Amino acid sequence: MKKILLLSDTHSHIDDTILKYVDQADEVWHAGDIGDLMVTDSIKKQKKLRAVYGNIDDDKARLEFPLHNRFMCEGVDVWITHIGGYPGKYNPNIKTEITTNPPKLFICGHSHILKVMFDKKNNFLHMNPGAAGKSGFHQVRTMLRFVIDGEKIKDLEIIEIEKKV
């Protein structure tokens, strides 16, 4: 069993509130637009990190993290990318792969809109944790946490950090 903290779009922002939730997780997954690598360095000091780079990330982030990160967590096939789209409107660059070889859990960021939905056509769960950073149009900073237990994804929680000021 693994407790996962999922965040995205930090845009160079990390604070004690985020780190408090990092400390409660077994692993942290970041779906891109990290910004300054001090964000991921801070997370890695506390927990195992799996991440991808996003469209605002520089060459340093692109050297450290992949565009796509596909892996097994317990019995769950996970695919994380930054610009992935959502059911019915996937990014054209991944549409063929996602329909011919779908994961069990597909994660993306980019939109700053928290969204969790099941893709009935391709039979997988889609998650976007919204944005944990302070840059962007979103009004509330959000993250997700959940448990992967064998082949089950369970105990999903939405974490609303605060309204932006």
DRENKOLRO-12181 format. One record per atom (N, C-alpha, C): residue in three letters; chain; atom name; x, y, z. Coordinates in steps of 0.1 Angstrom, whole numbers, always signed. Layout:
BEGIN
LUMPA; ala; A; CA; X; Y; Z $
...
//
This chain:
BEGIN
LUMPA; met; A; N; +8; -12; +0 $
LUMPA; met; A; CA; +0; +0; +0 $
LUMPA; met; A; C; +9; +12; +0 $
LUMPA; lys; A; N; +5; +22; -9 $
LUMPA; lys; A; CA; +13; +35; -10 $
LUMPA; lys; A; C; +3; +47; -9 $
LUMPA; lys; A; N; +7; +56; +0 $
LUMPA; lys; A; CA; +0; +69; +0 $
LUMPA; lys; A; C; +6; +79; -9 $
LUMPA; ile; A; N; -1; +84; -19 $
LUMPA; ile; A; CA; +4; +93; -29 $
LUMPA; ile; A; C; -1; +107; -27 $
LUMPA; leu; A; N; +8; +116; -28 $
LUMPA; leu; A; CA; +4; +131; -30 $
LUMPA; leu; A; C; +6; +135; -44 $
LUMPA; leu; A; N; -4; +140; -51 $
LUMPA; leu; A; CA; -3; +144; -65 $
LUMPA; leu; A; C; -5; +159; -66 $
LUMPA; leu; A; N; +5; +165; -72 $
LUMPA; leu; A; CA; +5; +180; -74 $
LUMPA; leu; A; C; +10; +183; -88 $
LUMPA; ser; A; N; +7; +195; -92 $
LUMPA; ser; A; CA; +11; +200; -105 $
LUMPA; ser; A; C; +11; +215; -104 $
LUMPA; asp; A; N; +18; +221; -115 $
LUMPA; asp; A; CA; +18; +235; -117 $
LUMPA; asp; A; C; +21; +243; -104 $
LUMPA; thr; A; N; +33; +240; -99 $
LUMPA; thr; A; CA; +38; +248; -87 $
LUMPA; thr; A; C; +44; +261; -92 $
LUMPA; his; A; N; +49; +262; -104 $
LUMPA; his; A; CA; +54; +274; -109 $
LUMPA; his; A; C; +64; +281; -99 $
LUMPA; ser; A; N; +73; +273; -95 $
LUMPA; ser; A; CA; +84; +278; -85 $
LUMPA; ser; A; C; +80; +280; -71 $
LUMPA; his; A; N; +67; +276; -68 $
LUMPA; his; A; CA; +63; +279; -54 $
LUMPA; his; A; C; +62; +266; -46 $
LUMPA; ile; A; N; +68; +266; -34 $
LUMPA; ile; A; CA; +67; +255; -24 $
LUMPA; ile; A; C; +66; +262; -11 $
LUMPA; asp; A; N; +58; +257; -2 $
LUMPA; asp; A; CA; +57; +263; +11 $
LUMPA; asp; A; C; +55; +252; +22 $
LUMPA; asp; A; N; +54; +257; +34 $
LUMPA; asp; A; CA; +53; +247; +45 $
LUMPA; asp; A; C; +40; +239; +45 $
LUMPA; thr; A; N; +29; +245; +39 $
LUMPA; thr; A; CA; +17; +237; +38 $
LUMPA; thr; A; C; +18; +225; +28 $
LUMPA; ile; A; N; +24; +228; +17 $
LUMPA; ile; A; CA; +27; +217; +7 $
LUMPA; ile; A; C; +36; +207; +14 $
LUMPA; leu; A; N; +46; +211; +20 $
LUMPA; leu; A; CA; +56; +202; +26 $
LUMPA; leu; A; C; +50; +194; +37 $
LUMPA; lys; A; N; +40; +199; +44 $
LUMPA; lys; A; CA; +33; +192; +55 $
LUMPA; lys; A; C; +26; +179; +48 $
LUMPA; tyr; A; N; +20; +181; +37 $
LUMPA; tyr; A; CA; +13; +170; +30 $
LUMPA; tyr; A; C; +23; +161; +24 $
LUMPA; val; A; N; +35; +166; +19 $
LUMPA; val; A; CA; +46; +158; +14 $
LUMPA; val; A; C; +50; +148; +25 $
LUMPA; asp; A; N; +51; +153; +37 $
LUMPA; asp; A; CA; +56; +145; +48 $
LUMPA; asp; A; C; +46; +133; +51 $
LUMPA; gln; A; N; +33; +135; +48 $
LUMPA; gln; A; CA; +23; +125; +51 $
LUMPA; gln; A; C; +22; +114; +41 $
LUMPA; ala; A; N; +29; +116; +29 $
LUMPA; ala; A; CA; +28; +107; +18 $
LUMPA; ala; A; C; +40; +97; +18 $
LUMPA; asp; A; N; +38; +86; +11 $
LUMPA; asp; A; CA; +49; +77; +8 $
LUMPA; asp; A; C; +57; +81; -4 $
LUMPA; glu; A; N; +49; +86; -14 $
LUMPA; glu; A; CA; +55; +91; -27 $
LUMPA; glu; A; C; +48; +104; -31 $
LUMPA; val; A; N; +55; +113; -38 $
LUMPA; val; A; CA; +49; +125; -43 $
LUMPA; val; A; C; +51; +124; -58 $
LUMPA; trp; A; N; +40; +127; -65 $
LUMPA; trp; A; CA; +40; +127; -80 $
LUMPA; trp; A; C; +37; +142; -84 $
LUMPA; his; A; N; +45; +147; -93 $
LUMPA; his; A; CA; +44; +161; -98 $
LUMPA; his; A; C; +41; +160; -113 $
LUMPA; ala; A; N; +30; +166; -118 $
LUMPA; ala; A; CA; +26; +165; -132 $
LUMPA; ala; A; C; +30; +178; -140 $
LUMPA; gly; A; N; +42; +183; -137 $
LUMPA; gly; A; CA; +48; +193; -145 $
LUMPA; gly; A; C; +45; +208; -142 $
LUMPA; asp; A; N; +52; +217; -149 $
LUMPA; asp; A; CA; +53; +231; -146 $
LUMPA; asp; A; C; +58; +233; -132 $
LUMPA; ile; A; N; +70; +227; -130 $
LUMPA; ile; A; CA; +77; +227; -117 $
LUMPA; ile; A; C; +82; +242; -114 $
LUMPA; gly; A; N; +87; +248; -125 $
LUMPA; gly; A; CA; +94; +261; -123 $
LUMPA; gly; A; C; +108; +259; -118 $
LUMPA; asp; A; N; +111; +265; -107 $
LUMPA; asp; A; CA; +125; +264; -101 $
LUMPA; asp; A; C; +126; +250; -95 $
LUMPA; leu; A; N; +138; +243; -98 $
LUMPA; leu; A; CA; +140; +230; -93 $
LUMPA; leu; A; C; +142; +229; -78 $
LUMPA; met; A; N; +142; +241; -71 $
LUMPA; met; A; CA; +142; +240; -56 $
LUMPA; met; A; C; +129; +234; -51 $
LUMPA; val; A; N; +118; +235; -59 $
LUMPA; val; A; CA; +106; +228; -56 $
LUMPA; val; A; C; +108; +213; -54 $
LUMPA; thr; A; N; +113; +207; -65 $
LUMPA; thr; A; CA; +115; +193; -65 $
LUMPA; thr; A; C; +126; +188; -56 $
LUMPA; asp; A; N; +136; +197; -55 $
LUMPA; asp; A; CA; +147; +194; -45 $
LUMPA; asp; A; C; +142; +193; -31 $
LUMPA; ser; A; N; +133; +202; -27 $
LUMPA; ser; A; CA; +127; +203; -14 $
LUMPA; ser; A; C; +118; +190; -12 $
LUMPA; ile; A; N; +111; +186; -22 $
LUMPA; ile; A; CA; +103; +174; -20 $
LUMPA; ile; A; C; +112; +162; -19 $
LUMPA; lys; A; N; +122; +161; -27 $
LUMPA; lys; A; CA; +131; +149; -27 $
LUMPA; lys; A; C; +138; +147; -14 $
LUMPA; lys; A; N; +140; +158; -6 $
LUMPA; lys; A; CA; +147; +157; +7 $
LUMPA; lys; A; C; +138; +149; +16 $
LUMPA; gln; A; N; +125; +149; +14 $
LUMPA; gln; A; CA; +115; +143; +23 $
LUMPA; gln; A; C; +110; +129; +18 $
LUMPA; lys; A; N; +107; +128; +5 $
LUMPA; lys; A; CA; +100; +116; +0 $
LUMPA; lys; A; C; +105; +113; -14 $
LUMPA; lys; A; N; +102; +101; -19 $
LUMPA; lys; A; CA; +104; +96; -32 $
LUMPA; lys; A; C; +95; +105; -41 $
LUMPA; leu; A; N; +101; +110; -52 $
LUMPA; leu; A; CA; +94; +119; -62 $
LUMPA; leu; A; C; +94; +112; -76 $
LUMPA; arg; A; N; +83; +113; -82 $
LUMPA; arg; A; CA; +82; +109; -96 $
LUMPA; arg; A; C; +76; +122; -103 $
LUMPA; ala; A; N; +82; +127; -114 $
LUMPA; ala; A; CA; +77; +139; -120 $
LUMPA; ala; A; C; +80; +139; -135 $
LUMPA; val; A; N; +73; +149; -141 $
LUMPA; val; A; CA; +75; +152; -155 $
LUMPA; val; A; C; +77; +167; -157 $
LUMPA; tyr; A; N; +84; +171; -168 $
LUMPA; tyr; A; CA; +85; +185; -170 $
LUMPA; tyr; A; C; +73; +190; -177 $
LUMPA; gly; A; N; +70; +203; -176 $
LUMPA; gly; A; CA; +59; +210; -182 $
LUMPA; gly; A; C; +64; +220; -192 $
LUMPA; asn; A; N; +54; +227; -198 $
LUMPA; asn; A; CA; +58; +237; -209 $
LUMPA; asn; A; C; +65; +249; -204 $
LUMPA; ile; A; N; +65; +252; -191 $
LUMPA; ile; A; CA; +72; +264; -186 $
LUMPA; ile; A; C; +86; +260; -181 $
LUMPA; asp; A; N; +89; +247; -180 $
LUMPA; asp; A; CA; +101; +242; -174 $
LUMPA; asp; A; C; +113; +244; -183 $
LUMPA; asp; A; N; +124; +248; -177 $
LUMPA; asp; A; CA; +137; +251; -184 $
LUMPA; asp; A; C; +144; +238; -188 $
LUMPA; asp; A; N; +156; +240; -194 $
LUMPA; asp; A; CA; +164; +229; -198 $
LUMPA; asp; A; C; +169; +220; -186 $
LUMPA; lys; A; N; +171; +226; -175 $
LUMPA; lys; A; CA; +176; +219; -163 $
LUMPA; lys; A; C; +165; +209; -159 $
LUMPA; ala; A; N; +152; +213; -158 $
LUMPA; ala; A; CA; +141; +204; -155 $
LUMPA; ala; A; C; +140; +193; -166 $
LUMPA; arg; A; N; +141; +197; -178 $
LUMPA; arg; A; CA; +140; +188; -189 $
LUMPA; arg; A; C; +151; +177; -190 $
LUMPA; leu; A; N; +162; +181; -184 $
LUMPA; leu; A; CA; +173; +171; -182 $
LUMPA; leu; A; C; +171; +161; -171 $
LUMPA; glu; A; N; +164; +166; -160 $
LUMPA; glu; A; CA; +162; +158; -148 $
LUMPA; glu; A; C; +149; +149; -149 $
LUMPA; phe; A; N; +139; +155; -156 $
LUMPA; phe; A; CA; +126; +148; -156 $
LUMPA; phe; A; C; +122; +145; -171 $
LUMPA; pro; A; N; +114; +134; -173 $
LUMPA; pro; A; CA; +109; +131; -187 $
LUMPA; pro; A; C; +97; +139; -190 $
LUMPA; leu; A; N; +93; +139; -203 $
LUMPA; leu; A; CA; +80; +145; -208 $
LUMPA; leu; A; C; +69; +135; -203 $
LUMPA; his; A; N; +71; +122; -205 $
LUMPA; his; A; CA; +61; +112; -200 $
LUMPA; his; A; C; +68; +103; -190 $
LUMPA; asn; A; N; +61; +99; -180 $
LUMPA; asn; A; CA; +66; +90; -170 $
LUMPA; asn; A; C; +55; +79; -168 $
LUMPA; arg; A; N; +59; +68; -173 $
LUMPA; arg; A; CA; +49; +56; -172 $
LUMPA; arg; A; C; +56; +46; -164 $
LUMPA; phe; A; N; +49; +41; -154 $
LUMPA; phe; A; CA; +55; +32; -144 $
LUMPA; phe; A; C; +44; +23; -137 $
LUMPA; met; A; N; +48; +13; -130 $
LUMPA; met; A; CA; +39; +5; -122 $
LUMPA; met; A; C; +41; +10; -108 $
LUMPA; cys; A; N; +30; +12; -101 $
LUMPA; cys; A; CA; +29; +14; -87 $
LUMPA; cys; A; C; +20; +4; -81 $
LUMPA; glu; A; N; +26; -5; -73 $
LUMPA; glu; A; CA; +19; -17; -69 $
LUMPA; glu; A; C; +14; -24; -81 $
LUMPA; gly; A; N; +1; -26; -82 $
LUMPA; gly; A; CA; -5; -33; -94 $
LUMPA; gly; A; C; -12; -23; -104 $
LUMPA; val; A; N; -8; -10; -103 $
LUMPA; val; A; CA; -15; +0; -111 $
LUMPA; val; A; C; -5; +6; -121 $
LUMPA; asp; A; N; -9; +5; -134 $
LUMPA; asp; A; CA; -1; +11; -145 $
LUMPA; asp; A; C; -4; +26; -145 $
LUMPA; val; A; N; +6; +34; -143 $
LUMPA; val; A; CA; +4; +49; -142 $
LUMPA; val; A; C; +11; +56; -153 $
LUMPA; trp; A; N; +5; +66; -159 $
LUMPA; trp; A; CA; +11; +74; -169 $
LUMPA; trp; A; C; +9; +89; -165 $
LUMPA; ile; A; N; +20; +96; -163 $
LUMPA; ile; A; CA; +20; +110; -160 $
LUMPA; ile; A; C; +26; +118; -172 $
LUMPA; thr; A; N; +19; +128; -176 $
LUMPA; thr; A; CA; +24; +138; -186 $
LUMPA; thr; A; C; +18; +151; -182 $
LUMPA; his; A; N; +24; +162; -187 $
LUMPA; his; A; CA; +19; +175; -184 $
LUMPA; his; A; C; +7; +179; -192 $
LUMPA; ile; A; N; +8; +179; -205 $
LUMPA; ile; A; CA; -3; +183; -214 $
LUMPA; ile; A; C; -9; +171; -220 $
LUMPA; gly; A; N; -19; +166; -213 $
LUMPA; gly; A; CA; -25; +153; -217 $
LUMPA; gly; A; C; -40; +154; -222 $
LUMPA; gly; A; N; -47; +165; -218 $
LUMPA; gly; A; CA; -61; +166; -222 $
LUMPA; gly; A; C; -69; +158; -212 $
LUMPA; tyr; A; N; -81; +154; -216 $
LUMPA; tyr; A; CA; -90; +147; -208 $
LUMPA; tyr; A; C; -99; +139; -216 $
LUMPA; pro; A; N; -107; +129; -210 $
LUMPA; pro; A; CA; -115; +120; -219 $
LUMPA; pro; A; C; -123; +127; -230 $
LUMPA; gly; A; N; -121; +122; -242 $
LUMPA; gly; A; CA; -128; +128; -253 $
LUMPA; gly; A; C; -120; +139; -260 $
LUMPA; lys; A; N; -110; +144; -253 $
LUMPA; lys; A; CA; -102; +155; -259 $
LUMPA; lys; A; C; -87; +154; -255 $
LUMPA; tyr; A; N; -82; +142; -258 $
LUMPA; tyr; A; CA; -67; +140; -254 $
LUMPA; tyr; A; C; -58; +147; -264 $
LUMPA; asn; A; N; -47; +151; -259 $
LUMPA; asn; A; CA; -36; +157; -267 $
LUMPA; asn; A; C; -34; +148; -279 $
LUMPA; pro; A; N; -34; +153; -292 $
LUMPA; pro; A; CA; -31; +145; -304 $
LUMPA; pro; A; C; -18; +137; -303 $
LUMPA; asn; A; N; -8; +143; -296 $
LUMPA; asn; A; CA; +5; +136; -295 $
LUMPA; asn; A; C; +4; +123; -288 $
LUMPA; ile; A; N; -6; +121; -279 $
LUMPA; ile; A; CA; -7; +109; -271 $
LUMPA; ile; A; C; -19; +100; -274 $
LUMPA; lys; A; N; -28; +106; -282 $
LUMPA; lys; A; CA; -41; +99; -284 $
LUMPA; lys; A; C; -40; +85; -289 $
LUMPA; thr; A; N; -31; +82; -298 $
LUMPA; thr; A; CA; -30; +68; -303 $
LUMPA; thr; A; C; -25; +59; -292 $
LUMPA; glu; A; N; -15; +63; -285 $
LUMPA; glu; A; CA; -9; +55; -274 $
LUMPA; glu; A; C; -19; +52; -263 $
LUMPA; ile; A; N; -27; +63; -260 $
LUMPA; ile; A; CA; -36; +62; -249 $
LUMPA; ile; A; C; -48; +53; -252 $
LUMPA; thr; A; N; -51; +52; -265 $
LUMPA; thr; A; CA; -63; +43; -269 $
LUMPA; thr; A; C; -58; +29; -272 $
LUMPA; thr; A; N; -46; +27; -277 $
LUMPA; thr; A; CA; -41; +14; -280 $
LUMPA; thr; A; C; -35; +7; -268 $
LUMPA; asn; A; N; -29; +15; -259 $
LUMPA; asn; A; CA; -22; +9; -247 $
LUMPA; asn; A; C; -26; +17; -235 $
LUMPA; pro; A; N; -38; +17; -231 $
LUMPA; pro; A; CA; -42; +26; -220 $
LUMPA; pro; A; C; -37; +22; -206 $
LUMPA; pro; A; N; -33; +32; -198 $
LUMPA; pro; A; CA; -29; +28; -184 $
LUMPA; pro; A; C; -41; +26; -176 $
LUMPA; lys; A; N; -39; +23; -163 $
LUMPA; lys; A; CA; -51; +22; -154 $
LUMPA; lys; A; C; -53; +36; -148 $
LUMPA; leu; A; N; -43; +44; -147 $
LUMPA; leu; A; CA; -44; +57; -141 $
LUMPA; leu; A; C; -36; +67; -150 $
LUMPA; phe; A; N; -43; +77; -155 $
LUMPA; phe; A; CA; -37; +87; -164 $
LUMPA; phe; A; C; -37; +100; -157 $
LUMPA; ile; A; N; -26; +107; -156 $
LUMPA; ile; A; CA; -24; +119; -148 $
LUMPA; ile; A; C; -18; +130; -157 $
LUMPA; cys; A; N; -24; +142; -156 $
LUMPA; cys; A; CA; -18; +153; -163 $
LUMPA; cys; A; C; -21; +166; -155 $
LUMPA; gly; A; N; -14; +177; -159 $
LUMPA; gly; A; CA; -16; +189; -152 $
LUMPA; gly; A; C; -20; +200; -163 $
LUMPA; his; A; N; -14; +211; -163 $
LUMPA; his; A; CA; -14; +221; -173 $
LUMPA; his; A; C; -26; +231; -172 $
LUMPA; ser; A; N; -38; +225; -171 $
LUMPA; ser; A; CA; -50; +234; -171 $
LUMPA; ser; A; C; -53; +242; -159 $
LUMPA; his; A; N; -47; +238; -148 $
LUMPA; his; A; CA; -49; +245; -134 $
LUMPA; his; A; C; -63; +242; -130 $
LUMPA; ile; A; N; -70; +232; -136 $
LUMPA; ile; A; CA; -84; +228; -132 $
LUMPA; ile; A; C; -84; +214; -126 $
LUMPA; leu; A; N; -88; +213; -114 $
LUMPA; leu; A; CA; -88; +200; -107 $
LUMPA; leu; A; C; -99; +192; -114 $
LUMPA; lys; A; N; -96; +180; -118 $
LUMPA; lys; A; CA; -106; +172; -125 $
LUMPA; lys; A; C; -102; +157; -122 $
LUMPA; val; A; N; -112; +149; -118 $
LUMPA; val; A; CA; -110; +135; -116 $
LUMPA; val; A; C; -123; +129; -123 $
LUMPA; met; A; N; -120; +120; -133 $
LUMPA; met; A; CA; -131; +114; -140 $
LUMPA; met; A; C; -127; +101; -146 $
LUMPA; phe; A; N; -137; +92; -148 $
LUMPA; phe; A; CA; -134; +79; -154 $
LUMPA; phe; A; C; -136; +80; -169 $
LUMPA; asp; A; N; -126; +75; -176 $
LUMPA; asp; A; CA; -128; +74; -191 $
LUMPA; asp; A; C; -134; +60; -194 $
LUMPA; lys; A; N; -147; +60; -196 $
LUMPA; lys; A; CA; -154; +48; -199 $
LUMPA; lys; A; C; -150; +41; -212 $
LUMPA; lys; A; N; -147; +49; -222 $
LUMPA; lys; A; CA; -143; +44; -235 $
LUMPA; lys; A; C; -130; +36; -234 $
LUMPA; asn; A; N; -120; +42; -227 $
LUMPA; asn; A; CA; -107; +35; -226 $
LUMPA; asn; A; C; -105; +28; -213 $
LUMPA; asn; A; N; -114; +29; -204 $
LUMPA; asn; A; CA; -114; +21; -191 $
LUMPA; asn; A; C; -103; +24; -182 $
LUMPA; phe; A; N; -101; +37; -179 $
LUMPA; phe; A; CA; -91; +41; -169 $
LUMPA; phe; A; C; -95; +54; -162 $
LUMPA; leu; A; N; -89; +56; -151 $
LUMPA; leu; A; CA; -91; +68; -143 $
LUMPA; leu; A; C; -82; +80; -147 $
LUMPA; his; A; N; -88; +91; -149 $
LUMPA; his; A; CA; -81; +103; -153 $
LUMPA; his; A; C; -80; +113; -141 $
LUMPA; met; A; N; -68; +118; -138 $
LUMPA; met; A; CA; -67; +128; -127 $
LUMPA; met; A; C; -59; +140; -132 $
LUMPA; asn; A; N; -64; +152; -128 $
LUMPA; asn; A; CA; -56; +164; -129 $
LUMPA; asn; A; C; -58; +171; -115 $
LUMPA; pro; A; N; -46; +173; -108 $
LUMPA; pro; A; CA; -47; +178; -94 $
LUMPA; pro; A; C; -50; +193; -93 $
LUMPA; gly; A; N; -51; +200; -105 $
LUMPA; gly; A; CA; -52; +215; -104 $
LUMPA; gly; A; C; -39; +221; -103 $
LUMPA; ala; A; N; -38; +232; -96 $
LUMPA; ala; A; CA; -25; +239; -94 $
LUMPA; ala; A; C; -22; +241; -80 $
LUMPA; ala; A; N; -10; +237; -75 $
LUMPA; ala; A; CA; -5; +240; -62 $
LUMPA; ala; A; C; +2; +253; -60 $
LUMPA; gly; A; N; +6; +259; -71 $
LUMPA; gly; A; CA; +14; +271; -71 $
LUMPA; gly; A; C; +4; +284; -70 $
LUMPA; lys; A; N; +11; +295; -70 $
LUMPA; lys; A; CA; +3; +308; -69 $
LUMPA; lys; A; C; +2; +315; -83 $
LUMPA; ser; A; N; +8; +310; -93 $
LUMPA; ser; A; CA; +8; +317; -106 $
LUMPA; ser; A; C; -3; +310; -114 $
LUMPA; gly; A; N; -12; +318; -121 $
LUMPA; gly; A; CA; -22; +313; -129 $
LUMPA; gly; A; C; -36; +319; -125 $
LUMPA; phe; A; N; -46; +315; -133 $
LUMPA; phe; A; CA; -59; +320; -131 $
LUMPA; phe; A; C; -67; +314; -120 $
LUMPA; his; A; N; -63; +302; -115 $
LUMPA; his; A; CA; -70; +295; -105 $
LUMPA; his; A; C; -72; +303; -92 $
LUMPA; gln; A; N; -83; +302; -85 $
LUMPA; gln; A; CA; -85; +309; -73 $
LUMPA; gln; A; C; -81; +302; -61 $
LUMPA; val; A; N; -82; +288; -61 $
LUMPA; val; A; CA; -79; +280; -50 $
LUMPA; val; A; C; -68; +270; -54 $
LUMPA; arg; A; N; -57; +270; -46 $
LUMPA; arg; A; CA; -46; +260; -48 $
LUMPA; arg; A; C; -51; +246; -44 $
LUMPA; thr; A; N; -48; +236; -52 $
LUMPA; thr; A; CA; -53; +223; -50 $
LUMPA; thr; A; C; -43; +212; -52 $
LUMPA; met; A; N; -44; +201; -45 $
LUMPA; met; A; CA; -36; +189; -47 $
LUMPA; met; A; C; -46; +177; -45 $
LUMPA; leu; A; N; -41; +165; -48 $
LUMPA; leu; A; CA; -49; +153; -46 $
LUMPA; leu; A; C; -41; +144; -37 $
LUMPA; arg; A; N; -47; +136; -29 $
LUMPA; arg; A; CA; -40; +125; -23 $
LUMPA; arg; A; C; -49; +113; -24 $
LUMPA; phe; A; N; -43; +101; -25 $
LUMPA; phe; A; CA; -50; +89; -26 $
LUMPA; phe; A; C; -41; +77; -22 $
LUMPA; val; A; N; -46; +65; -22 $
LUMPA; val; A; CA; -39; +53; -18 $
LUMPA; val; A; C; -40; +44; -30 $
LUMPA; ile; A; N; -28; +37; -33 $
LUMPA; ile; A; CA; -28; +26; -42 $
LUMPA; ile; A; C; -25; +14; -34 $
LUMPA; asp; A; N; -34; +5; -34 $
LUMPA; asp; A; CA; -34; -7; -26 $
LUMPA; asp; A; C; -35; -19; -36 $
LUMPA; gly; A; N; -24; -25; -40 $
LUMPA; gly; A; CA; -25; -36; -50 $
LUMPA; gly; A; C; -29; -30; -63 $
LUMPA; glu; A; N; -41; -35; -68 $
LUMPA; glu; A; CA; -46; -30; -81 $
LUMPA; glu; A; C; -57; -19; -78 $
LUMPA; lys; A; N; -59; -15; -66 $
LUMPA; lys; A; CA; -70; -6; -63 $
LUMPA; lys; A; C; -64; +8; -60 $
LUMPA; ile; A; N; -72; +18; -65 $
LUMPA; ile; A; CA; -69; +32; -63 $
LUMPA; ile; A; C; -81; +37; -54 $
LUMPA; lys; A; N; -78; +41; -41 $
LUMPA; lys; A; CA; -88; +43; -32 $
LUMPA; lys; A; C; -85; +55; -23 $
LUMPA; asp; A; N; -95; +59; -15 $
LUMPA; asp; A; CA; -94; +70; -5 $
LUMPA; asp; A; C; -89; +83; -11 $
LUMPA; leu; A; N; -95; +86; -22 $
LUMPA; leu; A; CA; -91; +99; -29 $
LUMPA; leu; A; C; -96; +111; -21 $
LUMPA; glu; A; N; -87; +121; -19 $
LUMPA; glu; A; CA; -91; +133; -12 $
LUMPA; glu; A; C; -86; +145; -20 $
LUMPA; ile; A; N; -94; +155; -20 $
LUMPA; ile; A; CA; -91; +168; -26 $
LUMPA; ile; A; C; -85; +177; -15 $
LUMPA; ile; A; N; -74; +182; -17 $
LUMPA; ile; A; CA; -68; +191; -7 $
LUMPA; ile; A; C; -68; +206; -13 $
LUMPA; glu; A; N; -76; +214; -7 $
LUMPA; glu; A; CA; -77; +228; -10 $
LUMPA; glu; A; C; -68; +236; -1 $
LUMPA; ile; A; N; -57; +242; -6 $
LUMPA; ile; A; CA; -47; +248; +3 $
LUMPA; ile; A; C; -52; +261; +8 $
LUMPA; glu; A; N; -56; +270; -1 $
LUMPA; glu; A; CA; -60; +283; +2 $
LUMPA; glu; A; C; -64; +291; -10 $
LUMPA; lys; A; N; -72; +302; -8 $
LUMPA; lys; A; CA; -75; +311; -19 $
LUMPA; lys; A; C; -62; +318; -22 $
LUMPA; lys; A; N; -60; +321; -34 $
LUMPA; lys; A; CA; -48; +329; -38 $
LUMPA; lys; A; C; -50; +344; -33 $
LUMPA; val; A; N; -40; +350; -29 $
LUMPA; val; A; CA; -41; +365; -25 $
LUMPA; val; A; C; -33; +373; -35 $
//
